[in-house]
């Protein structure tokens, strides 16, 4: 980023929430920039531990409104239960 770059909003974090907010801001006419300590290429690598994400139907409708529904829909499935864990022992959160 050079000193002449102009942005309307700085978004701290380029994960799911930050990237979605950046897309919404850009579609709303703002010029967002995301900053994240993890390089983007590293986040896209097969070895990146991105954890799992469950998206509720209400959140899916928001993502669909941003134009992401068609790409996400083939990967969607019904959620009947969710088990929250700390990663060390099942059921511990």
Secondary structure by P-SEA (a helix, b strand, c coil): cccccccccccccccaaaaaaaaaaaaaccbbbbbbcccccccccccccccbbbbcaaaaaaaaaacccccccccbbbbcbbbbccccccccc
